[in-house]
Amino acid sequence: MEHSFGDKVFFCNSGAEANEAALKLARKYGRDHFGEHKTEIIACINSFHGRTLFTVSVGGQAKYSQDYAPLPPGISHVAFNDIAALEAAISDKTCAVIIEPVQGESGILPATQEYLEAARRLCDQYNALLIFDEVQTGVGHTGKLFAYEHYGVKPDIMSLAKALGCGFPIGAIVTTDAIAPTFGPGTHGSTFGGNPLACAVANRAFDIINTPETLSHVQTQGEKLQTALQQIGERTGVFKQVRGMGLLLGAVMADQYENRAGEIFNAALKHGLMVLVAGPNVVRFAPSLLLNNEDLQEGMQRLEVAINEWLAA
């Protein structure tokens, strides 16, 4: 684990399983070390942490959880990047605060430096664990191996998936020697977690991504992509802002096209270009970390043609 803050890893099969494990570990750690009262979890409004019952409950989007009530208790949600709200919510009953360093599903919103520093300070003050959900940001997509490195703020537990297996099903949580023993024999498990094929794929992907050349390439290509999207926004009037880190970017729809990101998705697909949405108002771009100049240029050309065709319809 010389490449992260952690000492121990638990392998599973997906980001949802990773976050499930992280939240279970935090609750058990709180109870084992501080008593039965230490069970409360604080998450962010509009966060997304997976689709198990526990993780949709912790995720701050009712559309993913409302059909599955009653939900597990002891979970509260505060506004992202709002230090005062976090200060008001945290207490001696809090066992964990879980944060995405860049909120993905809600619109590619990076955390502020001050917010993550405050979260670290408050968790230390109240003996709560700080969990960073890096399922979407981890393993290179922001231009560093892990997004927390941009901030210099270390979590107690970090969840990973997605780029870890580059499409192959694998997830993981990373934690420290002080916390890991909480999961003793029989306390948590995964039938296929850590299976040899998934780990072999992840090892190879990690070796390719975790190089100065690849991470520098992500930063360089991310700057080019961000500039290209800003220029398309200026020429077409469709995007008012482009935000994010590295090759994880979100183009925010201009006011007159508010909540129509899904239409851009459909228009691009007609031209053989796959983009994503992050909520109804942001077009999300998360291309290959090895994106070359030719594909970047071709993709932006197709996107602009698609947008102009959509505007003319």
C-alpha atoms as a printed R data frame, in Angstrom:
    type eleno elety resid chain resno       x       y       z
1   ATOM     1    CA   MET     A     1   0.000   0.000   0.000
2   ATOM     2    CA   GLU     A     2   2.934   2.343  -0.599
3   ATOM     3    CA   HIS     A     3   0.813   4.245  -3.136
4   ATOM     4    CA   SER     A     4  -1.899   5.412  -0.711
5   ATOM     5    CA   PHE     A     5  -2.521   6.385   2.906
6   ATOM     6    CA   GLY     A     6  -3.671   2.860   3.737
7   ATOM     7    CA   ASP     A     7  -2.238  -0.355   5.106
8   ATOM     8    CA   LYS     A     8  -4.942  -2.936   4.384
9   ATOM     9    CA   VAL     A     9  -7.369  -3.673   1.537
10  ATOM    10    CA   PHE     A    10 -10.642  -5.584   1.396
11  ATOM    11    CA   PHE     A    11 -11.660  -6.684  -2.104
12  ATOM    12    CA   CYS     A    12 -15.224  -7.066  -3.350
13  ATOM    13    CA   ASN     A    13 -17.028  -6.841  -6.693
14  ATOM    14    CA   SER     A    14 -18.412  -3.322  -7.125
15  ATOM    15    CA   GLY     A    15 -18.515   0.219  -5.836
16  ATOM    16    CA   ALA     A    16 -21.763  -0.409  -3.994
17  ATOM    17    CA   GLU     A    17 -20.213  -3.378  -2.194
18  ATOM    18    CA   ALA     A    18 -17.156  -1.289  -1.377
19  ATOM    19    CA   ASN     A    19 -19.253   1.450   0.188
20  ATOM    20    CA   GLU     A    20 -21.395  -1.112   1.997
21  ATOM    21    CA   ALA     A    21 -18.220  -2.533   3.515
22  ATOM    22    CA   ALA     A    22 -16.892   0.925   4.386
23  ATOM    23    CA   LEU     A    23 -20.099   1.908   6.179
24  ATOM    24    CA   LYS     A    24 -20.343  -1.394   8.044
25  ATOM    25    CA   LEU     A    25 -16.717  -1.089   9.090
26  ATOM    26    CA   ALA     A    26 -17.289   2.446  10.385
27  ATOM    27    CA   ARG     A    27 -20.347   1.453  12.410
28  ATOM    28    CA   LYS     A    28 -18.625  -1.537  13.937
29  ATOM    29    CA   TYR     A    29 -15.498   0.478  14.691
30  ATOM    30    CA   GLY     A    30 -17.556   3.160  16.416
31  ATOM    31    CA   ARG     A    31 -19.465   0.665  18.506
32  ATOM    32    CA   ASP     A    32 -16.398  -1.417  19.419
33  ATOM    33    CA   HIS     A    33 -14.300   1.565  20.477
34  ATOM    34    CA   PHE     A    34 -16.788   4.120  21.797
35  ATOM    35    CA   GLY     A    35 -20.029   2.361  22.673
36  ATOM    36    CA   GLU     A    36 -23.473   1.442  21.403
37  ATOM    37    CA   HIS     A    37 -24.482   5.082  20.892
38  ATOM    38    CA   LYS     A    38 -21.893   5.741  18.176
39  ATOM    39    CA   THR     A    39 -23.852   4.729  15.082
40  ATOM    40    CA   GLU     A    40 -24.855   7.864  13.187
41  ATOM    41    CA   ILE     A    41 -23.654   8.485   9.634
42  ATOM    42    CA   ILE     A    42 -23.512  11.861   7.905
43  ATOM    43    CA   ALA     A    43 -23.604  12.031   4.105
44  ATOM    44    CA   CYS     A    44 -24.132  14.798   1.578
45  ATOM    45    CA   ILE     A    45 -27.295  15.865  -0.192
46  ATOM    46    CA   ASN     A    46 -27.238  14.689  -3.822
47  ATOM    47    CA   SER     A    47 -24.489  12.175  -3.118
48  ATOM    48    CA   PHE     A    48 -24.486   8.716  -4.671
49  ATOM    49    CA   HIS     A    49 -22.888   5.697  -3.013
50  ATOM    50    CA   GLY     A    50 -24.474   2.642  -4.628
51  ATOM    51    CA   ARG     A    51 -27.708   0.701  -4.978
52  ATOM    52    CA   THR     A    52 -27.817  -1.642  -1.994
53  ATOM    53    CA   LEU     A    53 -30.396  -0.745   0.645
54  ATOM    54    CA   PHE     A    54 -27.715   0.684   2.951
55  ATOM    55    CA   THR     A    55 -25.966   2.673   0.240
56  ATOM    56    CA   VAL     A    56 -29.118   4.142  -1.332
57  ATOM    57    CA   SER     A    57 -30.121   5.202   2.175
58  ATOM    58    CA   VAL     A    58 -26.775   6.922   2.712
59  ATOM    59    CA   GLY     A    59 -26.865   8.424  -0.776
60  ATOM    60    CA   GLY     A    60 -28.555  11.805  -0.675
61  ATOM    61    CA   GLN     A    61 -31.010  11.333  -3.554
62  ATOM    62    CA   ALA     A    62 -34.557  10.321  -2.669
63  ATOM    63    CA   LYS     A    63 -35.262   9.073  -6.197
64  ATOM    64    CA   TYR     A    64 -32.983   6.104  -5.537
65  ATOM    65    CA   SER     A    65 -34.291   5.249  -2.063
66  ATOM    66    CA   GLN     A    66 -37.956   6.277  -1.789
67  ATOM    67    CA   ASP     A    67 -39.344   3.002  -3.142
68  ATOM    68    CA   TYR     A    68 -37.520   0.933  -0.507
69  ATOM    69    CA   ALA     A    69 -38.695   2.461   2.767
70  ATOM    70    CA   PRO     A    70 -38.464   1.952   5.635
71  ATOM    71    CA   LEU     A    71 -34.791   2.802   5.339
72  ATOM    72    CA   PRO     A    72 -32.056   2.079   7.879
73  ATOM    73    CA   PRO     A    73 -32.053   4.714  10.652
74  ATOM    74    CA   GLY     A    74 -29.222   6.842  11.943
75  ATOM    75    CA   ILE     A    75 -28.398   8.540   8.617
76  ATOM    76    CA   SER     A    76 -28.533  12.296   8.004
77  ATOM    77    CA   HIS     A    77 -27.697  14.482   5.023
78  ATOM    78    CA   VAL     A    78 -26.109  17.909   4.847
79  ATOM    79    CA   ALA     A    79 -25.384  20.281   1.991
80  ATOM    80    CA   PHE     A    80 -22.167  19.559   0.098
81  ATOM    81    CA   ASN     A    81 -19.345  22.068   0.657
82  ATOM    82    CA   ASP     A    82 -21.280  23.629   3.576
83  ATOM    83    CA   ILE     A    83 -18.958  23.629   6.577
84  ATOM    84    CA   ALA     A    84 -21.509  25.166   8.929
85  ATOM    85    CA   ALA     A    85 -24.042  22.454   8.101
86  ATOM    86    CA   LEU     A    86 -21.504  19.742   8.835
87  ATOM    87    CA   GLU     A    87 -20.514  21.403  12.092
88  ATOM    88    CA   ALA     A    88 -24.168  21.532  13.143
89  ATOM    89    CA   ALA     A    89 -24.828  17.877  12.278
90  ATOM    90    CA   ILE     A    90 -21.800  16.104  13.709
91  ATOM    91    CA   SER     A    91 -21.787  14.926  17.331
92  ATOM    92    CA   ASP     A    92 -20.380  12.307  19.665
93  ATOM    93    CA   LYS     A    93 -22.937   9.898  18.177
94  ATOM    94    CA   THR     A    94 -21.412  10.218  14.704
95  ATOM    95    CA   CYS     A    95 -19.425   7.183  13.620
96  ATOM    96    CA   ALA     A    96 -18.662   8.334  10.069
97  ATOM    97    CA   VAL     A    97 -18.830  11.150   7.569
98  ATOM    98    CA   ILE     A    98 -18.838   9.971   3.945
99  ATOM    99    CA   ILE     A    99 -17.939  12.356   1.111
100 ATOM   100    CA   GLU     A   100 -17.236  12.128  -2.605
101 ATOM   101    CA   PRO     A   101 -14.204  14.390  -3.269
102 ATOM   102    CA   VAL     A   102 -15.959  15.188  -6.541
103 ATOM   103    CA   GLN     A   103 -19.706  14.617  -6.455
104 ATOM   104    CA   GLY     A   104 -20.423  12.575  -9.566
105 ATOM   105    CA   GLU     A   105 -24.108  11.831 -10.098
106 ATOM   106    CA   SER     A   106 -25.153  15.281  -8.931
107 ATOM   107    CA   GLY     A   107 -23.135  17.206 -11.493
108 ATOM   108    CA   ILE     A   108 -19.326  16.776 -11.239
109 ATOM   109    CA   LEU     A   109 -18.928  19.120  -8.273
110 ATOM   110    CA   PRO     A   110 -15.452  19.203  -6.690
111 ATOM   111    CA   ALA     A   111 -15.206  19.639  -2.960
112 ATOM   112    CA   THR     A   112 -13.505  22.796  -1.752
113 ATOM   113    CA   GLN     A   113 -10.183  22.615   0.058
114 ATOM   114    CA   GLU     A   114 -11.725  24.216   3.128
115 ATOM   115    CA   TYR     A   115 -14.594  21.735   3.219
116 ATOM   116    CA   LEU     A   116 -12.451  18.614   3.218
117 ATOM   117    CA   GLU     A   117 -10.066  20.134   5.752
118 ATOM   118    CA   ALA     A   118 -13.036  20.938   8.000
119 ATOM   119    CA   ALA     A   119 -14.420  17.411   7.587
120 ATOM   120    CA   ARG     A   120 -11.057  15.963   8.651
121 ATOM   121    CA   ARG     A   121 -10.831  18.282  11.643
122 ATOM   122    CA   LEU     A   122 -14.392  17.588  12.792
123 ATOM   123    CA   CYS     A   123 -14.022  13.811  12.429
124 ATOM   124    CA   ASP     A   124 -10.872  13.946  14.535
125 ATOM   125    CA   GLN     A   125 -12.623  16.104  17.120
126 ATOM   126    CA   TYR     A   126 -15.615  13.747  17.442
127 ATOM   127    CA   ASN     A   127 -13.769  10.424  16.980
128 ATOM   128    CA   ALA     A   128 -15.632   9.739  13.743
129 ATOM   129    CA   LEU     A   129 -14.172   8.076  10.668
130 ATOM   130    CA   LEU     A   130 -13.836  10.063   7.453
131 ATOM   131    CA   ILE     A   131 -14.780   7.988   4.403
132 ATOM   132    CA   PHE     A   132 -13.930   9.149   0.912
133 ATOM   133    CA   ASP     A   133 -15.997   7.532  -1.811
134 ATOM   134    CA   GLU     A   134 -13.495   7.413  -4.676
135 ATOM   135    CA   VAL     A   135 -15.396   4.879  -6.764
136 ATOM   136    CA   GLN     A   136 -15.643   7.432  -9.566
137 ATOM   137    CA   THR     A   137 -12.615   9.631  -8.841
138 ATOM   138    CA   GLY     A   138 -10.067   7.019  -7.804
139 ATOM   139    CA   VAL     A   139  -7.343   5.307  -9.842
140 ATOM   140    CA   GLY     A   140  -6.344   8.174 -12.049
141 ATOM   141    CA   HIS     A   141  -9.427   9.902 -13.391
142 ATOM   142    CA   THR     A   142  -8.674  13.271 -11.783
143 ATOM   143    CA   GLY     A   143  -5.017  13.336 -12.851
144 ATOM   144    CA   LYS     A   144  -3.718  11.951  -9.580
145 ATOM   145    CA   LEU     A   145  -3.931   8.356  -8.456
146 ATOM   146    CA   PHE     A   146  -6.543   9.330  -5.863
147 ATOM   147    CA   ALA     A   147  -8.533  12.554  -5.699
148 ATOM   148    CA   TYR     A   148  -7.708  13.143  -2.024
149 ATOM   149    CA   GLU     A   149  -4.132  13.819  -3.118
150 ATOM   150    CA   HIS     A   150  -5.270  17.080  -4.737
151 ATOM   151    CA   TYR     A   151  -6.300  18.281  -1.288
152 ATOM   152    CA   GLY     A   152  -3.669  16.776   0.991
153 ATOM   153    CA   VAL     A   153  -6.496  15.479   3.212
154 ATOM   154    CA   LYS     A   154  -6.326  11.784   4.094
155 ATOM   155    CA   PRO     A   155  -9.435   9.735   4.870
156 ATOM   156    CA   ASP     A   156  -9.677   6.835   7.300
157 ATOM   157    CA   ILE     A   157 -11.399   4.620   4.725
158 ATOM   158    CA   MET     A   158 -11.491   4.924   0.946
159 ATOM   159    CA   SER     A   159 -13.737   3.031  -1.455
160 ATOM   160    CA   LEU     A   160 -12.674   2.158  -5.007
161 ATOM   161    CA   ALA     A   161 -14.103   0.416  -8.083
162 ATOM   162    CA   LYS     A   162 -14.736   1.471 -11.735
163 ATOM   163    CA   ALA     A   163 -11.228   2.315 -13.046
164 ATOM   164    CA   LEU     A   164  -9.708  -0.203 -10.650
165 ATOM   165    CA   GLY     A   165 -10.763  -2.966 -13.021
166 ATOM   166    CA   CYS     A   166 -11.215  -0.874 -16.193
167 ATOM   167    CA   GLY     A   167 -14.602  -2.479 -16.792
168 ATOM   168    CA   PHE     A   168 -13.972  -5.766 -15.019
169 ATOM   169    CA   PRO     A   169 -16.004  -6.239 -11.804
170 ATOM   170    CA   ILE     A   170 -13.849  -5.433  -8.799
171 ATOM   171    CA   GLY     A   171 -14.153  -3.062  -5.873
172 ATOM   172    CA   ALA     A   172 -12.121  -2.403  -2.754
173 ATOM   173    CA   ILE     A   173 -11.877  -0.474   0.462
174 ATOM   174    CA   VAL     A   174  -8.565   0.801   1.750
175 ATOM   175    CA   THR     A   175  -7.988   1.557   5.422
176 ATOM   176    CA   THR     A   176  -5.329   1.670   8.109
177 ATOM   177    CA   ASP     A   177  -3.856  -0.861  10.496
178 ATOM   178    CA   ALA     A   178  -5.665   0.905  13.339
179 ATOM   179    CA   ILE     A   179  -9.106   0.348  11.785
180 ATOM   180    CA   ALA     A   180  -8.792  -2.848   9.728
181 ATOM   181    CA   PRO     A   181  -8.797  -5.301  12.696
182 ATOM   182    CA   THR     A   182 -12.428  -4.294  13.350
183 ATOM   183    CA   PHE     A   183 -13.301  -6.711  10.544
184 ATOM   184    CA   GLY     A   184 -12.229  -9.872  12.306
185 ATOM   185    CA   PRO     A   185 -12.895 -13.385  10.983
186 ATOM   186    CA   GLY     A   186 -16.568 -13.856  10.128
187 ATOM   187    CA   THR     A   187 -17.582 -10.213  10.500
188 ATOM   188    CA   HIS     A   188 -17.715  -9.427   6.790
189 ATOM   189    CA   GLY     A   189 -17.095 -11.268   3.547
190 ATOM   190    CA   SER     A   190 -17.684 -11.555  -0.181
191 ATOM   191    CA   THR     A   191 -18.101 -14.804  -2.123
192 ATOM   192    CA   PHE     A   192 -16.135 -13.627  -5.147
193 ATOM   193    CA   GLY     A   193 -14.219 -10.760  -3.541
194 ATOM   194    CA   GLY     A   194 -10.530 -10.913  -4.342
195 ATOM   195    CA   ASN     A   195 -10.935 -13.625  -6.951
196 ATOM   196    CA   PRO     A   196  -7.728 -14.281  -8.930
197 ATOM   197    CA   LEU     A   197  -8.991 -13.169 -12.353
198 ATOM   198    CA   ALA     A   198 -10.396  -9.852 -11.155
199 ATOM   199    CA   CYS     A   199  -7.261  -9.132  -9.156
200 ATOM   200    CA   ALA     A   200  -5.024  -9.984 -12.118
201 ATOM   201    CA   VAL     A   201  -6.954  -7.546 -14.308
202 ATOM   202    CA   ALA     A   202  -6.827  -4.863 -11.604
203 ATOM   203    CA   ASN     A   203  -3.101  -5.379 -11.089
204 ATOM   204    CA   ARG     A   204  -2.430  -4.881 -14.786
205 ATOM   205    CA   ALA     A   205  -4.715  -1.844 -15.012
206 ATOM   206    CA   PHE     A   206  -3.110  -0.341 -11.920
207 ATOM   207    CA   ASP     A   207   0.387  -0.815 -13.357
208 ATOM   208    CA   ILE     A   208  -0.613   1.049 -16.519
209 ATOM   209    CA   ILE     A   209  -2.402   3.876 -14.727
210 ATOM   210    CA   ASN     A   210  -0.021   4.380 -11.819
211 ATOM   211    CA   THR     A   211   2.824   5.887 -13.817
212 ATOM   212    CA   PRO     A   212   3.934   9.519 -14.053
213 ATOM   213    CA   GLU     A   213   3.380   9.329 -17.803
214 ATOM   214    CA   THR     A   214  -0.257   8.213 -17.585
215 ATOM   215    CA   LEU     A   215  -1.209  10.584 -14.772
216 ATOM   216    CA   SER     A   216   0.465  13.503 -16.540
217 ATOM   217    CA   HIS     A   217  -1.345  12.506 -19.726
218 ATOM   218    CA   VAL     A   218  -4.680  12.607 -17.873
219 ATOM   219    CA   GLN     A   219  -3.983  16.139 -16.670
220 ATOM   220    CA   THR     A   220  -2.850  17.319 -20.110
221 ATOM   221    CA   GLN     A   221  -5.756  15.750 -21.990
222 ATOM   222    CA   GLY     A   222  -8.180  16.918 -19.327
223 ATOM   223    CA   GLU     A   223  -7.086  20.518 -19.874
224 ATOM   224    CA   LYS     A   224  -7.526  20.098 -23.637
225 ATOM   225    CA   LEU     A   225 -10.964  18.551 -23.211
226 ATOM   226    CA   GLN     A   226 -12.049  21.265 -20.800
227 ATOM   227    CA   THR     A   227 -10.899  23.972 -23.222
228 ATOM   228    CA   ALA     A   228 -12.659  22.283 -26.153
229 ATOM   229    CA   LEU     A   229 -15.914  22.034 -24.194
230 ATOM   230    CA   GLN     A   230 -15.685  25.664 -23.128
231 ATOM   231    CA   GLN     A   231 -15.186  26.688 -26.758
232 ATOM   232    CA   ILE     A   232 -18.179  24.631 -27.864
233 ATOM   233    CA   GLY     A   233 -20.181  26.302 -25.113
234 ATOM   234    CA   GLU     A   234 -19.121  29.740 -26.348
235 ATOM   235    CA   ARG     A   235 -19.897  28.965 -29.988
236 ATOM   236    CA   THR     A   236 -23.244  27.256 -29.428
237 ATOM   237    CA   GLY     A   237 -24.457  28.908 -26.225
238 ATOM   238    CA   VAL     A   238 -25.440  25.497 -24.832
239 ATOM   239    CA   PHE     A   239 -22.952  25.249 -21.935
240 ATOM   240    CA   LYS     A   240 -22.428  27.969 -19.341
241 ATOM   241    CA   GLN     A   241 -19.691  26.251 -17.302
242 ATOM   242    CA   VAL     A   242 -17.273  23.340 -17.503
243 ATOM   243    CA   ARG     A   243 -16.012  21.946 -14.192
244 ATOM   244    CA   GLY     A   244 -14.259  18.929 -12.750
245 ATOM   245    CA   MET     A   245 -10.760  17.495 -12.551
246 ATOM   246    CA   GLY     A   246  -8.596  15.661 -15.055
247 ATOM   247    CA   LEU     A   247 -10.702  13.529 -17.366
248 ATOM   248    CA   LEU     A   248 -13.789  13.701 -15.164
249 ATOM   249    CA   LEU     A   249 -15.622  16.778 -16.406
250 ATOM   250    CA   GLY     A   250 -19.143  18.150 -16.403
251 ATOM   251    CA   ALA     A   251 -20.585  20.688 -18.846
252 ATOM   252    CA   VAL     A   252 -23.407  22.640 -17.206
253 ATOM   253    CA   MET     A   253 -26.344  23.524 -19.444
254 ATOM   254    CA   ALA     A   254 -26.974  27.218 -20.057
255 ATOM   255    CA   ASP     A   255 -30.030  28.702 -18.377
256 ATOM   256    CA   GLN     A   256 -32.189  28.606 -21.499
257 ATOM   257    CA   TYR     A   257 -31.490  24.873 -21.892
258 ATOM   258    CA   GLU     A   258 -31.809  23.992 -18.215
259 ATOM   259    CA   ASN     A   259 -32.462  20.333 -17.391
260 ATOM   260    CA   ARG     A   260 -32.053  19.200 -21.016
261 ATOM   261    CA   ALA     A   261 -28.743  17.350 -20.673
262 ATOM   262    CA   GLY     A   262 -30.453  14.084 -21.584
263 ATOM   263    CA   GLU     A   263 -31.296  15.535 -24.999
264 ATOM   264    CA   ILE     A   264 -27.594  16.196 -25.632
265 ATOM   265    CA   PHE     A   265 -26.917  12.591 -24.668
266 ATOM   266    CA   ASN     A   266 -29.397  11.373 -27.289
267 ATOM   267    CA   ALA     A   267 -28.182  13.804 -29.947
268 ATOM   268    CA   ALA     A   268 -24.556  12.735 -29.470
269 ATOM   269    CA   LEU     A   269 -25.460   9.061 -29.628
270 ATOM   270    CA   LYS     A   270 -26.942   9.587 -33.097
271 ATOM   271    CA   HIS     A   271 -23.441  10.593 -34.198
272 ATOM   272    CA   GLY     A   272 -21.729   7.620 -32.586
273 ATOM   273    CA   LEU     A   273 -20.520   9.567 -29.574
274 ATOM   274    CA   MET     A   274 -21.180   8.269 -26.069
275 ATOM   275    CA   VAL     A   275 -21.435  10.878 -23.327
276 ATOM   276    CA   LEU     A   276 -23.105  10.697 -19.925
277 ATOM   277    CA   VAL     A   277 -25.365  12.862 -17.823
278 ATOM   278    CA   ALA     A   278 -24.894  13.843 -14.197
279 ATOM   279    CA   GLY     A   279 -28.351  14.839 -13.154
280 ATOM   280    CA   PRO     A   280 -30.707  16.557 -15.609
281 ATOM   281    CA   ASN     A   281 -28.543  19.651 -16.092
282 ATOM   282    CA   VAL     A   282 -24.970  18.428 -16.634
283 ATOM   283    CA   VAL     A   283 -23.410  16.504 -19.513
284 ATOM   284    CA   ARG     A   284 -20.681  14.296 -18.048
285 ATOM   285    CA   PHE     A   285 -17.440  13.319 -19.776
286 ATOM   286    CA   ALA     A   286 -15.331  10.451 -18.398
287 ATOM   287    CA   PRO     A   287 -13.254   9.156 -21.330
288 ATOM   288    CA   SER     A   288 -10.409   6.673 -21.332
289 ATOM   289    CA   LEU     A   289  -7.394   7.767 -19.341
290 ATOM   290    CA   LEU     A   290  -5.358   7.004 -22.476
291 ATOM   291    CA   LEU     A   291  -7.424   9.372 -24.643
292 ATOM   292    CA   ASN     A   292  -5.303  10.478 -27.611
293 ATOM   293    CA   ASN     A   293  -5.459  13.748 -29.520
294 ATOM   294    CA   GLU     A   294  -7.123  12.220 -32.573
295 ATOM   295    CA   ASP     A   295 -10.011  10.721 -30.615
296 ATOM   296    CA   LEU     A   296 -10.403  13.871 -28.544
297 ATOM   297    CA   GLN     A   297 -10.623  16.022 -31.657
298 ATOM   298    CA   GLU     A   298 -12.999  13.626 -33.413
299 ATOM   299    CA   GLY     A   299 -15.208  13.397 -30.351
300 ATOM   300    CA   MET     A   300 -15.487  17.162 -29.985
301 ATOM   301    CA   GLN     A   301 -16.242  17.575 -33.684
302 ATOM   302    CA   ARG     A   302 -19.042  15.031 -33.440
303 ATOM   303    CA   LEU     A   303 -20.362  16.670 -30.278
304 ATOM   304    CA   GLU     A   304 -20.539  20.102 -31.885
305 ATOM   305    CA   VAL     A   305 -22.263  18.730 -34.984
306 ATOM   306    CA   ALA     A   306 -24.753  16.918 -32.759
307 ATOM   307    CA   ILE     A   307 -25.425  20.058 -30.706
308 ATOM   308    CA   ASN     A   308 -25.950  22.234 -33.775
309 ATOM   309    CA   GLU     A   309 -28.301  19.646 -35.252
310 ATOM   310    CA   TRP     A   310 -30.205  19.544 -31.958
311 ATOM   311    CA   LEU     A   311 -30.441  23.344 -31.859
312 ATOM   312    CA   ALA     A   312 -31.790  23.433 -35.392
313 ATOM   313    CA   ALA     A   313 -34.456  20.799 -34.786
